Amino acid sequence: MEAWSTLLALIVLVADIVAIVQIWRSRIEVGRKTIWSLVVVLLPVVGLIMWLVAAGHFAKVRL
């Protein structure tokens, strides 16, 4: 069971790193990039889900 939790933690870590890279490659202002990066770092799973919803293909407003 410990192997599953380690694997899940690694998956979340990689997904957060990818999200932060995508945030900084986007065309939004630096202030918003900083805030989104902090949200993803401080709330790894919830922040990632929030960013996916806000920046996804179904988002009503582009970030």
Protein Blocks (a to p, Z undefined) as FASTA:
>chain_A
ZZmmmmmmmmmmmmmmmmmmmmmmmmbdfklmmmmmmmmmmmmmlmmmmmmmmmmmklfb
dZZ
